Amino acid sequence: MGRPVKGTGRRGTGRSARARETRRRIVTAAGELFVAQGYVPTTLEEVAQRAGVAVQTIYFHFGNKRTVLKEVVDVAAVGDDEPVAVLDRPQVRAAADEATPAAVIAAWCEVGRTIYERVAPIMRVVRDTAAVDPDMAEQWRVNEEQRKTAFRVCAGRLAELGALRPGLDLDDAVDMIEALHGLDTYHLLTSRGWPPRRVQAWAGEMLCAALLADPPPRSSPDAGQSSAW
């Protein structure tokens, strides 16, 4: 076996870093344009111009517009481009390991709020276009399944703790979490002027009341609004 050429590893690392930075610029530009003018009207030529790259570079890194959209959504969901799934992130794993039912719900509501704040703008585009565009419909379906998987982890932890109301099975608990803490609910309440932290606080109280056999006392309306606002 021949000896490695001196410096090859460093050059390779440099190329990898440049390629990653190029992908970041493309994803950032695409996300801004998709949110500002919609997915369907936005062309990859416009994305390339905004990112400062050739359109062929986008095809090289992503292959097609749908894959660019998927990367925009994935990066928004986790907050970076590290190849670590949402459920493997430290904040999510910590939420899944909380020791008391109320703490589990509070932690999951905080995780959800931080994700929704990042992902809501692009997911509004996906939702609003899903009825007329197959790419959007598929992206919405995929992300909906991912959210349900996360909700099932939360419900499963509550079941492990023996905290669910008598007669409430896991599937019903997942449905309740989706109804009270899903992205559609977040979209609705924030569109009515609710700050994200108010949505988080409200969802936490509602989930405790709906799911737990022994929910903690609810805060007074005045106290709840003060802390949420």
Beta strands, then each sheet from edge to edge (+ up, - down):
end
